[in-house]
Amino acid sequence: MKKKTNIYVPIPLFLLFSLFTTLFAGAQNSVLSGKVADPAGKALAGATVKIKELNKGTQTNEQGAFSFPNVPATPVTVVVSYVGYNTREMKVSAGKGQLVISLEEFGAQGEEVVVTGVFDKRKKMEASVAISTLSAAQVARLAPVSAADLLRNVPGVYVNSSLGEVRNTVYSRGVSVGSNDGASGYYYVSLQEDGLPVTNATYNNYGPDYFLRADATVGRLEAVRGGTASIMGSNAPGGIFNYISKEGGPKFAGEFRAKYGLEGDGRFPYYRADINVGGPLGKVKDLYYNIGGFVRHAQGARDPGYPMNRGFQWKANVVKKYKTGTLKLYAKYLNDHNGWFEFTPTVGFSDPKPAPGFNRYSSVLIAPVTQTFALNSDPNNTDTYDSRNLIHSLDRQGGLNWEQRLGSGWTVNNNLRYSDKEANWNTTAIVYPLAFDDYISYAFIGAIAANSVPKFGTYTFRDAINGKEYGKTMLLPNMDANGNFIGFNTPVLASNFPGKEVSPNSLFFNPLFYTKNHVREFLDQFSINKKLRKMSFTAGGFYGRTTIRRVDGIVGIGFGTIEDKPRLTHISYTDFGGKTYQVTNSQGLAGIGGGGQSIKEALQRQMALYFGHNWQIGDKLNLDWGARYERVSVEGFNNLPFANPQASAPGYGGVDGNPLTLYDNGGGLVRKDTLYYGYDKSLSTFSFSAGLNYKINNSLAFYGRYSDGRKSPDATFFLGMDAPGRTLLEPKAQRVQQLEAGVKVKKNSLNLFVTPFYSVLSNVPEQQVGQNPDNTMYSTPFLLNKYRTCGVEVEGDYSFAKYFNIRSVATLQQSKAVDYKVWILNDPGLADDKVLDNSGGRTDNSANVILNNTISYNRDKFYGSVIWSYLGKRQANIANAFALPAFSQFHFSAGYDFTKHFQLSLNINNLTNVYGVMSWSRPGTFLTATDRQGYTKEMMKANPNAVYSTIAITPRAYYLTGTFKF
């Protein structure tokens, strides 16, 4: 019988197979979920979470949670990112429970992150701003002349540090009008320390670099050119340069550096020691400290016979990190003496060289001199001028920086500082020849004065120390045939004056500048930030309250021989009756006490509100924009003393009562009354900036930005009011418009940033004060000038071989004075005043090419590098009378790690000892030398061999540094 087939058997087998398949699929596809939080465990809402293999993405909710259904059980790559935090990438498997992913803030793992000029912390590849950074390791391998000298490593930035450690000039992208001189070298930029301006008060010969020293406590430097500086900087549309201090960590660490140098090509010694120590403070959790500073004593590259730089600095901070924020307390004390190099007589416009009798190491500063004088001729109020004190800078400050995370994406930050600063001058300046075969020079020794009879007779010039006679001249009346006085004759009877190749029958004019600047300052910058899924909003403000007291004047005049290290000269005069008068005292000083000192007091208030919006439009495109409202108000007064009306009276004896000693006749009369000029002015400005950043991937990004910033006048505008007409001046903001674009490449061993830019500086006021026929004052109408600069900035870093690296910084630009007009005042009154138009020429001190290239070799325990710097030719003035020639200089450095704790390094600056001119003064004596803009092409061509004056880069210097790390 045939066996019956059971047709029901396949059915349960199919069901069993289906059940197995379903269970297997459930094992292969599951839910991947988790939570994203910050290091303190706080949820990060709006974080982006992606699975690479599935090309899926989502964002975390308000609790920081995310979820992906149907994820294969095989390991997948999850990428988590959030604005202000390091991107994290990891391999995970679904179905393994709830993930907890912690993101660290930028910088926690050494990634290059910037905090300056941005609304929130961000990587350079994600920032739509031109910013460069310099690490502590890079700074340690350099031997900068000054803190500003480090900025040579930033594209687009012009640095003139030829004067020495202070009174430098820094500007970017041709935004330079009014800042080409050390008196106002930071006019358009903000020099910052830990996110706040070094000082918010800038005015004539008072600025931030008096109080900033780069030492072992510097953690890094961040430099922003243009762009968001209009929004994030304090009245500084040109740029922000932020020196950020080191902070302590969980482990004790530190370093000590001892540096010995020979400046002036091995002629003058240099001594310096730096220290920095940091670590945990006791056993308190997450409490850290850092303390350090330097001490330095140096003769200078051009030795005047006393140290040009001597002093010290201490800085300290304590940081407490807690679950929802950070609190940092910090303090600094600076006590430093610094001088600057004056102009060296020079020959050759196309190939400048020191004039005969001078070399690149010469100093024209007078020998040490000490003189006590009465302030405003008050015998009960005296002070002492000592040229060895130079500029004495004191800075006592303390502050705090507090960051508080409030949850739900809210963060509050407040940075405040109080400082008490002094910059006291006992120095000389504007050292130029005075020719005693020119009657005008006799006004400077008091022989010719208004409303007095000229001191006719014979003048004898002798060395104030050894009595050697340098020459004899006469001051005689020039009479016409009718016996009427028509001028002066100044015959030379004998001449053995040094420096006749520079200026015959002449002495250096060495006025003794006495200034006491005392500034008390409170600064506070605050912000509140809200982060959403794809956006962040920042609102903040800045408040500055500054009190200024300035006492200044010339308290004497020295007359030095025209040679290296001038010797003071004693001058006497014998009248026609045979009576001899002492024009100078035994030291060789005339005009003791000067004409009195001016007292200037001001209160400056600055308030700003700003808003910034950052929008991550897509995975690759980011938009940020911001606006700033700022109001600056200044009120105060300038008290200027009357001249002593008895100074030129016959038989007047001055302070000592002796009519034969003319050097003290300016004093002797206590003056209670002064000329008083008061003011109370305010100015409001509005600035705007917007940028787009398109990040194709982690290796390539593009950005573009437009900025429209404003610059209010600094306190120079007000402290310079010294005549009634000046009170009619109204402060007017300058406008800085900048358009920039950039490409950023970061791949393998190459980092490249290329930034074309276009800047326009306008509303630059030109106004002069004249005198009416009735002796009242008037102000000329405003002339508003405009300057334009276009160019490209390049910053690249490339490891082109196993041990070799090249870093290149380049600026290629062209700058033009679109409109440049000045008033030429003629006879008293406005009627015959004329306008001189120099529009269309190249701007001065704006080089076509600025390069800084470093080739370095690093292998095992040894490193070495050569820096090639090139500064292209620059027009000497707006009139384009001639061009300051281009020059190159080379720097060398090498170091060897003998152990993991000890390193020895060598630096040689200006290796080829080139004489590269940075500043100049026109030919002629003191009365004409300071008028650079009045020098024309015709004048230069008429006398191409004329002696003029220059300041060059510092000569070759050698530094040996031992570093011990612990």
ZAMARGU-4260 file (C-alpha; in steps of 0.2 Angstrom, whole numbers, plus 5000, padded with zeros to 4 digits):
<rodrens>
0) 5000/5000/5000 | 5007/5017/4995 | 5013/5028/5010 | 5002/5044/5012 | 5011/5060/5011
5) 5008/5072/5026 | 5005/5089/5018 | 5005/5098/5034 | 5024/5095/5038 | 5031/5110/5028
10) 5019/5122/5037 | 5027/5121/5054 | 5045/5121/5046 | 5041/5137/5037 | 5034/5145/5053
15) 5050/5139/5062 | 5061/5147/5048 | 5051/5163/5049 | 5053/5164/5068 | 5072/5161/5067
20) 5073/5174/5053 | 5064/5187/5063 | 5074/5184/5079 | 5090/5185/5068 | 5085/5201/5061
25) 5081/5208/5078 | 5098/5204/5083 | 5106/5212/5068 | 5095/5229/5069 | 5092/5238/5085
30) 5091/5255/5092 | 5106/5266/5095 | 5102/5279/5108 | 5112/5289/5121 | 5115/5306/5129
35) 5127/5320/5125 | 5134/5330/5139 | 5148/5342/5144 | 5163/5337/5155 | 5152/5341/5170
40) 5138/5330/5165 | 5127/5344/5159 | 5116/5340/5144 | 5120/5348/5127 | 5104/5352/5118
45) 5106/5353/5099 | 5122/5343/5097 | 5124/5335/5080 | 5125/5316/5080 | 5129/5306/5064
50) 5132/5288/5059 | 5145/5288/5045 | 5141/5271/5038 | 5122/5274/5036 | 5124/5293/5032
55) 5111/5296/5045 | 5111/5311/5057 | 5100/5319/5070 | 5101/5332/5084 | 5100/5330/5103
60) 5084/5336/5112 | 5083/5347/5127 | 5089/5333/5138 | 5104/5330/5127 | 5096/5313/5121
65) 5096/5306/5103 | 5090/5289/5095 | 5093/5280/5079 | 5081/5265/5075 | 5086/5250/5065
70) 5104/5251/5067 | 5114/5235/5062 | 5122/5226/5077 | 5139/5227/5069 | 5150/5242/5075
75) 5147/5259/5067 | 5156/5275/5068 | 5147/5289/5077 | 5152/5307/5075 | 5146/5320/5088
80) 5149/5339/5086 | 5143/5354/5095 | 5148/5372/5094 | 5162/5377/5106 | 5167/5359/5109
85) 5179/5346/5101 | 5171/5334/5089 | 5171/5316/5095 | 5172/5301/5084 | 5170/5283/5091
90) 5165/5265/5086 | 5150/5259/5095 | 5137/5245/5093 | 5118/5246/5094 | 5108/5237/5107
95) 5122/5239/5121 | 5112/5251/5131 | 5111/5269/5133 | 5127/5278/5128 | 5134/5293/5138
100) 5145/5304/5127 | 5155/5318/5135 | 5162/5332/5124 | 5177/5342/5129 | 5178/5361/5126
105) 5189/5367/5112 | 5207/5367/5117 | 5206/5352/5129 | 5215/5340/5117 | 5227/5353/5109
110) 5216/5357/5094 | 5219/5375/5088 | 5205/5385/5094 | 5202/5404/5095 | 5193/5414/5108
115) 5198/5432/5101 | 5186/5441/5089 | 5173/5427/5089 | 5156/5426/5097 | 5160/5409/5104
120) 5175/5397/5105 | 5178/5390/5088 | 5191/5381/5077 | 5200/5391/5065 | 5193/5381/5050
125) 5175/5386/5056 | 5179/5404/5060 | 5175/5418/5047 | 5188/5429/5053 | 5206/5432/5048
130) 5215/5426/5064 | 5233/5420/5067 | 5239/5411/5083 | 5257/5409/5090 | 5260/5396/5104
135) 5270/5397/5119 | 5283/5385/5111 | 5284/5396/5096 | 5287/5412/5107 | 5300/5403/5117
140) 5311/5400/5102 | 5311/5419/5097 | 5321/5433/5104 | 5309/5448/5101 | 5314/5466/5104
145) 5297/5470/5111 | 5280/5462/5114 | 5275/5470/5097 | 5289/5462/5088 | 5280/5445/5090
150) 5267/5452/5078 | 5279/5451/5063 | 5273/5433/5062 | 5256/5439/5058 | 5251/5442/5040
155) 5244/5460/5036 | 5252/5468/5051 | 5266/5481/5050 | 5277/5482/5065 | 5290/5496/5068
160) 5300/5491/5084 | 5316/5501/5079 | 5314/5513/5094 | 5316/5499/5106 | 5305/5490/5119
165) 5292/5504/5120 | 5284/5517/5108 | 5282/5504/5095 | 5270/5506/5080 | 5258/5492/5075
170) 5244/5493/5062 | 5236/5481/5049 | 5230/5482/5031 | 5236/5500/5028 | 5224/5507/5042
175) 5238/5518/5048 | 5234/5537/5047 | 5240/5545/5063 | 5249/5530/5070 | 5265/5531/5060
180) 5274/5538/5075 | 5278/5531/5092 | 5267/5544/5100 | 5252/5535/5094 | 5257/5518/5087
185) 5242/5508/5092 | 5229/5521/5087 | 5218/5509/5077 | 5221/5492/5086 | 5218/5485/5103
190) 5233/5477/5112 | 5225/5465/5124 | 5231/5455/5139 | 5219/5440/5143 | 5204/5448/5134
195) 5204/5466/5140 | 5214/5481/5133 | 5231/5483/5141 | 5225/5501/5144 | 5209/5510/5137
200) 5217/5527/5138 | 5228/5531/5123 | 5235/5548/5120 | 5251/5557/5115 | 5266/5546/5121
205) 5255/5536/5132 | 5249/5519/5126 | 5248/5500/5129 | 5266/5494/5126 | 5272/5504/5141
210) 5263/5490/5151 | 5265/5474/5141 | 5280/5463/5142 | 5280/5446/5134 | 5288/5433/5146
215) 5287/5415/5151 | 5269/5418/5157 | 5263/5420/5140 | 5253/5405/5134 | 5249/5410/5117
220) 5245/5425/5106 | 5230/5427/5095 | 5229/5441/5082 | 5214/5446/5073 | 5215/5458/5058
225) 5200/5469/5054 | 5184/5460/5053 | 5175/5457/5070 | 5188/5468/5078 | 5175/5482/5075
230) 5162/5472/5086 | 5173/5463/5099 | 5187/5476/5101 | 5186/5492/5111 | 5186/5507/5098
235) 5198/5496/5088 | 5192/5493/5070 | 5210/5489/5064 | 5213/5473/5074 | 5214/5464/5091
240) 5231/5457/5097 | 5227/5446/5113 | 5242/5440/5123 | 5234/5425/5134 | 5242/5420/5150
245) 5246/5402/5155 | 5236/5394/5169 | 5240/5380/5181 | 5235/5362/5178 | 5232/5346/5189
250) 5251/5343/5189 | 5265/5354/5196 | 5276/5360/5182 | 5287/5375/5178 | 5302/5382/5169
255) 5316/5394/5172 | 5325/5403/5159 | 5342/5412/5160 | 5347/5423/5145 | 5363/5431/5142
260) 5365/5442/5127 | 5377/5454/5118 | 5368/5468/5109 | 5375/5481/5097 | 5384/5467/5087
265) 5393/5460/5103 | 5396/5477/5111 | 5383/5479/5125 | 5378/5466/5138 | 5360/5459/5141
270) 5354/5450/5156 | 5337/5442/5159 | 5329/5428/5169 | 5311/5422/5167 | 5301/5410/5177
275) 5284/5402/5177 | 5277/5389/5189 | 5260/5382/5190 | 5250/5367/5197 | 5236/5362/5209
280) 5234/5373/5224 | 5234/5362/5240 | 5222/5348/5241 | 5207/5358/5235 | 5199/5349/5220
285) 5200/5358/5203 | 5209/5373/5211 | 5225/5378/5201 | 5238/5392/5201 | 5251/5400/5190
290) 5264/5413/5194 | 5279/5420/5185 | 5288/5435/5177 | 5305/5441/5173 | 5319/5452/5178
295) 5330/5461/5165 | 5345/5473/5164 | 5352/5479/5147 | 5363/5493/5140 | 5353/5493/5124
300) 5359/5491/5106 | 5365/5509/5106 | 5372/5513/5122 | 5370/5530/5129 | 5381/5527/5144
305) 5367/5520/5156 | 5355/5505/5154 | 5341/5507/5142 | 5331/5493/5149 | 5330/5488/5167
310) 5316/5481/5178 | 5305/5467/5182 | 5287/5460/5181 | 5277/5447/5191 | 5260/5440/5186
315) 5249/5427/5195 | 5232/5419/5193 | 5222/5406/5203 | 5208/5396/5194 | 5194/5387/5202
320) 5185/5375/5190 | 5168/5368/5196 | 5154/5359/5189 | 5145/5373/5180 | 5159/5386/5178
325) 5176/5393/5180 | 5182/5408/5191 | 5199/5415/5188 | 5208/5429/5199 | 5223/5437/5192
330) 5236/5451/5197 | 5251/5459/5189 | 5265/5471/5195 | 5276/5479/5182 | 5291/5490/5187
335) 5301/5494/5172 | 5313/5508/5165 | 5315/5509/5146 | 5322/5521/5134 | 5321/5523/5115
340) 5333/5526/5101 | 5333/5544/5094 | 5337/5548/5076 | 5355/5545/5069 | 5362/5558/5056
345) 5361/5549/5039 | 5367/5551/5021 | 5361/5544/5005 | 5342/5543/5001 | 5343/5527/4990
350) 5356/5518/5001 | 5355/5526/5019 | 5371/5525/5029 | 5376/5534/5046 | 5384/5551/5042
355) 5403/5553/5045 | 5406/5552/5064 | 5392/5540/5067 | 5388/5522/5065 | 5374/5510/5068
360) 5378/5508/5086 | 5379/5527/5090 | 5368/5535/5103 | 5363/5554/5102 | 5356/5554/5119
365) 5365/5565/5131 | 5376/5558/5145 | 5368/5555/5162 | 5362/5572/5170 | 5352/5576/5186
370) 5344/5592/5189 | 5332/5598/5203 | 5319/5611/5198 | 5304/5619/5205 | 5287/5614/5198
375) 5279/5629/5191 | 5292/5640/5200 | 5285/5635/5217 | 5300/5633/5229 | 5289/5622/5240
380) 5286/5609/5226 | 5301/5603/5218 | 5306/5587/5208 | 5322/5580/5201 | 5325/5576/5183
385) 5337/5561/5180 | 5340/5555/5163 | 5345/5538/5169 | 5326/5535/5174 | 5321/5536/5156
390) 5303/5531/5155 | 5298/5523/5171 | 5282/5512/5169 | 5273/5506/5184 | 5257/5494/5183
395) 5248/5488/5198 | 5232/5478/5193 | 5220/5464/5198 | 5205/5457/5191 | 5194/5442/5188
400) 5186/5432/5174 | 5170/5422/5178 | 5161/5410/5167 | 5145/5402/5173 | 5135/5389/5163
405) 5117/5391/5168 | 5110/5376/5159 | 5099/5374/5143 | 5113/5382/5133 | 5115/5398/5143
410) 5132/5404/5148 | 5137/5420/5156 | 5155/5428/5156 | 5162/5443/5165 | 5180/5449/5164
415) 5184/5464/5174 | 5200/5473/5180 | 5206/5487/5190 | 5223/5495/5187 | 5234/5509/5193
420) 5247/5514/5180 | 5261/5527/5179 | 5272/5531/5165 | 5284/5545/5170 | 5297/5552/5158
425) 5314/5559/5162 | 5321/5558/5145 | 5325/5568/5129 | 5318/5568/5112 | 5318/5577/5095
430) 5337/5577/5095 | 5342/5588/5080 | 5355/5601/5076 | 5354/5619/5080 | 5365/5630/5070
435) 5373/5645/5079 | 5376/5654/5063 | 5357/5656/5062 | 5349/5669/5073 | 5334/5658/5076
440) 5344/5646/5087 | 5348/5660/5099 | 5329/5660/5104 | 5332/5643/5112 | 5345/5649/5124
445) 5335/5665/5129 | 5345/5677/5119 | 5331/5683/5109 | 5314/5684/5117 | 5298/5693/5114
450) 5296/5711/5122 | 5314/5711/5128 | 5331/5718/5121 | 5341/5704/5113 | 5357/5699/5121
455) 5370/5706/5109 | 5388/5701/5112 | 5400/5686/5110 | 5395/5668/5114 | 5408/5655/5119
460) 5405/5636/5119 | 5415/5625/5130 | 5414/5607/5135 | 5405/5606/5152 | 5417/5593/5159
465) 5435/5598/5153 | 5432/5616/5147 | 5438/5613/5130 | 5433/5627/5118 | 5422/5622/5103
470) 5419/5639/5096 | 5414/5657/5097 | 5400/5667/5089 | 5392/5684/5090 | 5374/5690/5090
475) 5374/5707/5082 | 5360/5719/5076 | 5359/5722/5057 | 5356/5740/5054 | 5351/5749/5038
480) 5359/5765/5031 | 5348/5775/5042 | 5352/5766/5058 | 5336/5756/5059 | 5336/5739/5065
485) 5332/5726/5051 | 5337/5709/5058 | 5352/5700/5066 | 5369/5695/5061 | 5378/5680/5068
490) 5396/5679/5063 | 5407/5664/5068 | 5423/5670/5076 | 5430/5652/5079 | 5424/5635/5075
495) 5429/5618/5081 | 5412/5611/5084 | 5411/5592/5082 | 5400/5585/5068 | 5403/5599/5055
500) 5400/5586/5041 | 5382/5584/5048 | 5379/5603/5052 | 5392/5616/5053 | 5394/5627/5068
505) 5380/5617/5077 | 5375/5608/5093 | 5362/5595/5096 | 5346/5602/5103 | 5342/5591/5119
510) 5326/5596/5128 | 5323/5588/5144 | 5306/5581/5143 | 5297/5579/5160 | 5281/5570/5161
515) 5271/5561/5174 | 5256/5551/5168 | 5245/5544/5181 | 5230/5533/5175 | 5217/5524/5186
520) 5206/5512/5176 | 5192/5501/5178 | 5187/5489/5164 | 5173/5477/5163 | 5168/5466/5148
525) 5153/5455/5150 | 5142/5444/5139 | 5128/5431/5139 | 5127/5417/5126 | 5113/5406/5122
530) 5116/5390/5111 | 5102/5382/5101 | 5102/5367/5090 | 5109/5377/5075 | 5111/5394/5082
535) 5120/5404/5096 | 5116/5422/5101 | 5128/5433/5111 | 5124/5449/5119 | 5137/5459/5129
540) 5144/5475/5133 | 5160/5484/5138 | 5162/5498/5151 | 5178/5508/5154 | 5181/5522/5167
545) 5198/5530/5166 | 5205/5545/5176 | 5220/5554/5168 | 5232/5566/5177 | 5246/5572/5166
550) 5260/5584/5172 | 5272/5589/5158 | 5284/5601/5151 | 5302/5604/5146 | 5312/5607/5162
555) 5328/5612/5154 | 5338/5611/5138 | 5355/5603/5135 | 5366/5607/5120 | 5376/5592/5115
560) 5391/5590/5103 | 5386/5582/5087 | 5394/5565/5089 | 5391/5548/5097 | 5387/5550/5115
565) 5385/5569/5114 | 5394/5579/5128 | 5385/5593/5136 | 5391/5611/5132 | 5393/5626/5143
570) 5388/5642/5135 | 5393/5659/5141 | 5389/5676/5134 | 5399/5693/5135 | 5390/5709/5132
575) 5397/5724/5124 | 5402/5731/5141 | 5413/5716/5145 | 5401/5708/5157 | 5400/5689/5156
580) 5384/5679/5159 | 5382/5661/5161 | 5369/5655/5149 | 5370/5637/5155 | 5374/5630/5172
585) 5389/5619/5176 | 5381/5604/5169 | 5378/5613/5152 | 5359/5615/5155 | 5349/5631/5151
590) 5331/5635/5155 | 5330/5626/5171 | 5312/5623/5176 | 5307/5628/5158 | 5292/5639/5156
595) 5282/5629/5169 | 5272/5613/5168 | 5255/5610/5161 | 5242/5600/5172 | 5229/5591/5162
600) 5216/5581/5170 | 5202/5571/5161 | 5189/5558/5165 | 5185/5546/5150 | 5170/5535/5150
605) 5167/5522/5137 | 5151/5511/5136 | 5148/5499/5122 | 5134/5486/5119 | 5136/5473/5106
610) 5126/5458/5099 | 5131/5443/5089 | 5122/5429/5080 | 5129/5413/5074 | 5119/5402/5063
615) 5124/5385/5057 | 5113/5385/5041 | 5119/5368/5035 | 5132/5355/5039 | 5144/5365/5029
620) 5138/5383/5029 | 5139/5395/5044 | 5133/5413/5045 | 5139/5425/5059 | 5135/5444/5060
625) 5136/5457/5074 | 5134/5475/5078 | 5141/5487/5091 | 5135/5503/5098 | 5149/5513/5107
630) 5149/5530/5116 | 5164/5538/5122 | 5164/5554/5133 | 5178/5564/5139 | 5177/5579/5151
635) 5192/5588/5159 | 5203/5603/5159 | 5220/5609/5153 | 5229/5621/5164 | 5244/5629/5155
640) 5256/5641/5165 | 5259/5659/5160 | 5277/5663/5156 | 5287/5672/5169 | 5285/5691/5163
645) 5301/5696/5172 | 5312/5683/5164 | 5319/5695/5152 | 5319/5710/5162 | 5336/5719/5164
650) 5344/5714/5181 | 5332/5700/5185 | 5341/5687/5195 | 5329/5672/5193 | 5329/5658/5206
655) 5346/5661/5213 | 5344/5680/5212 | 5360/5682/5202 | 5357/5692/5186 | 5373/5684/5179
660) 5366/5667/5179 | 5353/5666/5165 | 5349/5648/5165 | 5337/5650/5180 | 5328/5665/5174
665) 5312/5656/5168 | 5308/5652/5187 | 5308/5663/5202 | 5290/5669/5201 | 5277/5658/5209
670) 5263/5659/5197 | 5245/5656/5204 | 5236/5659/5189 | 5235/5648/5173 | 5227/5647/5157
675) 5212/5636/5159 | 5204/5626/5145 | 5189/5615/5149 | 5179/5603/5139 | 5165/5590/5140
680) 5162/5581/5124 | 5154/5564/5119 | 5153/5554/5103 | 5142/5539/5098 | 5147/5526/5085
685) 5139/5511/5077 | 5149/5497/5069 | 5143/5481/5059 | 5151/5465/5053 | 5145/5450/5044
690) 5153/5434/5038 | 5150/5417/5030 | 5161/5402/5032 | 5158/5387/5020 | 5167/5371/5027
695) 5168/5358/5013 | 5177/5346/5025 | 5189/5346/5039 | 5203/5350/5026 | 5195/5364/5016
700) 5185/5379/5020 | 5181/5396/5012 | 5175/5412/5020 | 5170/5430/5016 | 5166/5445/5027
705) 5161/5464/5026 | 5164/5475/5041 | 5160/5494/5043 | 5169/5500/5059 | 5171/5517/5068
710) 5186/5524/5077 | 5183/5538/5090 | 5197/5551/5093 | 5208/5546/5108 | 5212/5557/5122
715) 5226/5566/5112 | 5212/5576/5104 | 5207/5584/5121 | 5223/5585/5130 | 5230/5594/5116
720) 5218/5609/5118 | 5230/5623/5122 | 5222/5638/5114 | 5204/5645/5114 | 5201/5641/5096
725) 5204/5623/5100 | 5188/5622/5110 | 5178/5624/5095 | 5184/5607/5088 | 5171/5594/5088
730) 5177/5576/5089 | 5173/5566/5073 | 5174/5547/5071 | 5184/5539/5057 | 5177/5525/5047
735) 5185/5509/5042 | 5177/5498/5029 | 5184/5481/5025 | 5180/5468/5013 | 5189/5451/5014
740) 5188/5433/5008 | 5198/5418/5012 | 5202/5400/5008 | 5208/5389/5022 | 5217/5372/5018
745) 5222/5360/5032 | 5228/5343/5025 | 5241/5331/5031 | 5257/5342/5033 | 5250/5358/5025
750) 5241/5372/5033 | 5237/5387/5021 | 5227/5402/5024 | 5225/5415/5009 | 5215/5431/5013
755) 5212/5444/4999 | 5207/5461/5007 | 5201/5478/5003 | 5201/5492/5016 | 5195/5510/5015
760) 5199/5523/5029 | 5189/5539/5028 | 5184/5554/5038 | 5202/5557/5043 | 5200/5575/5049
765) 5214/5588/5045 | 5211/5605/5054 | 5223/5618/5060 | 5222/5633/5072 | 5227/5650/5066
770) 5228/5667/5073 | 5218/5682/5069 | 5225/5700/5067 | 5218/5704/5084 | 5227/5690/5092
775) 5212/5679/5094 | 5212/5661/5088 | 5202/5653/5074 | 5200/5635/5068 | 5201/5631/5050
780) 5186/5621/5042 | 5188/5602/5043 | 5197/5593/5028 | 5191/5575/5028 | 5204/5563/5020
785) 5203/5546/5013 | 5215/5531/5011 | 5213/5515/5002 | 5222/5498/5003 | 5220/5482/4994
790) 5230/5466/4995 | 5232/5448/5000 | 5238/5440/5016 | 5246/5423/5015 | 5250/5412/5030
795) 5256/5394/5027 | 5264/5380/5036 | 5271/5365/5027 | 5282/5350/5032 | 5290/5346/5016
800) 5302/5333/5022 | 5304/5321/5037 | 5313/5334/5048 | 5310/5350/5039 | 5296/5363/5040
805) 5293/5380/5032 | 5281/5393/5039 | 5278/5408/5028 | 5269/5424/5032 | 5267/5436/5017
810) 5257/5453/5014 | 5256/5459/4996 | 5247/5476/4996 | 5245/5493/4988 | 5240/5508/4997
815) 5234/5525/4990 | 5229/5542/4997 | 5213/5544/4988 | 5210/5561/4996 | 5224/5570/5006
820) 5223/5589/5009 | 5231/5600/5022 | 5229/5618/5027 | 5244/5630/5023 | 5242/5645/5035
825) 5249/5662/5029 | 5247/5679/5036 | 5235/5681/5051 | 5217/5678/5047 | 5208/5665/5037
830) 5207/5675/5021 | 5224/5670/5013 | 5225/5652/5020 | 5226/5639/5006 | 5224/5620/5004
835) 5238/5610/4998 | 5232/5594/4988 | 5242/5579/4988 | 5228/5567/4983 | 5232/5552/4972
840) 5249/5548/4979 | 5255/5532/4989 | 5253/5532/5007 | 5268/5533/5018 | 5275/5519/5027
845) 5265/5506/5018 | 5276/5493/5010 | 5270/5484/4994 | 5278/5467/5001 | 5280/5461/5019
850) 5287/5444/5021 | 5292/5433/5036 | 5298/5415/5031 | 5305/5402/5044 | 5313/5386/5038
855) 5316/5374/5053 | 5324/5358/5056 | 5318/5347/5071 | 5326/5330/5075 | 5326/5321/5091
860) 5334/5333/5104 | 5340/5346/5091 | 5331/5360/5082 | 5337/5374/5071 | 5329/5388/5061
865) 5332/5402/5050 | 5320/5417/5048 | 5321/5428/5032 | 5311/5444/5034 | 5309/5456/5020
870) 5301/5474/5020 | 5298/5481/5003 | 5301/5500/4999 | 5289/5513/5007 | 5285/5530/5002
875) 5293/5542/5015 | 5278/5554/5016 | 5262/5558/5007 | 5271/5570/4995 | 5281/5554/4989
880) 5297/5564/4991 | 5307/5548/4990 | 5306/5530/4995 | 5313/5522/5010 | 5322/5507/5002
885) 5318/5489/5004 | 5328/5477/5015 | 5330/5460/5021 | 5336/5453/5037 | 5339/5436/5044
890) 5338/5428/5061 | 5345/5412/5067 | 5340/5400/5081 | 5346/5383/5087 | 5343/5373/5103
895) 5348/5356/5110 | 5339/5346/5124 | 5353/5339/5134 | 5340/5330/5145 | 5321/5331/5147
900) 5323/5345/5159 | 5337/5355/5152 | 5339/5364/5135 | 5352/5376/5128 | 5347/5388/5114
905) 5356/5401/5104 | 5348/5416/5094 | 5356/5428/5083 | 5345/5443/5077 | 5349/5452/5061
910) 5362/5440/5056 | 5369/5450/5042 | 5369/5466/5052 | 5359/5476/5039 | 5355/5494/5041
915) 5336/5494/5037 | 5328/5511/5039 | 5311/5511/5048 | 5308/5530/5052 | 5316/5546/5046
920) 5316/5565/5048 | 5320/5578/5034 | 5336/5587/5032 | 5339/5603/5041 | 5340/5609/5059
925) 5327/5607/5073 | 5315/5619/5066 | 5313/5610/5050 | 5318/5592/5053 | 5301/5587/5062
930) 5291/5593/5046 | 5291/5577/5036 | 5276/5580/5026 | 5282/5597/5021 | 5297/5589/5012
935) 5295/5588/4993 | 5303/5579/4978 | 5310/5595/4972 | 5319/5598/4989 | 5327/5581/4988
940) 5332/5583/4970 | 5340/5600/4974 | 5351/5593/4987 | 5352/5574/4985 | 5368/5573/4997
945) 5359/5582/5011 | 5361/5575/5029 | 5345/5569/5036 | 5340/5557/5050 | 5335/5539/5052
950) 5331/5526/5064 | 5335/5508/5058 | 5331/5491/5065 | 5342/5486/5079 | 5360/5479/5075
955) 5365/5461/5076 | 5363/5454/5093 | 5367/5437/5101 | 5357/5428/5115 | 5361/5412/5124
960) 5347/5404/5134 | 5347/5390/5146 | 5330/5383/5150 | 5326/5371/5165 | 5309/5363/5165
965) 5302/5354/5180
</rodrens>
